[in-house]
């Protein structure tokens, strides 16, 4: 399903979709999404240390923690 998203985003240009996928995985690894999502949300362990999802890409059950000190612009 994730690969389909990249292909669709790049009008089924396989080379462009592969580059987008590789770039996204590298970005996810650099940003350490597990730490970010564990810090700000309710689902743990969605991504491995390489930045790839370890849960089903067809399901998204992460939710932001609502913090009364959080800026209103972040609570939507």
GIFEN-V184321 format. One line per field, one symbol per residue. ss: DSSP state (a for helix, b for strand, c for the rest). phi: phi as a letter, one per 20 degrees, with the letter a starting at -180 (. if undefined). psi: psi as a letter, one per 20 degrees, with the letter a starting at -180 (. if undefined). A space follows every 10 residues. Layout:
ss=???
phi=???
psi=???
//
This chain:
ss=caaaaaaaac cccaaaaaaa aaaaaaaaaa acaaaaaaaa bcccccbccc ccbccccccc cccbcccccc caaacc
phi=.ffffffffd lmefffffff ffffffffff elggfffffd bdddmfcefe nefddffecc cfcffedfef ggfeec
psi=gghhgggghk lkogghgggg ggggggghgh imhggghhhj aipqkhqaii jqqirpiipo kqpppopiip qhhio.
//
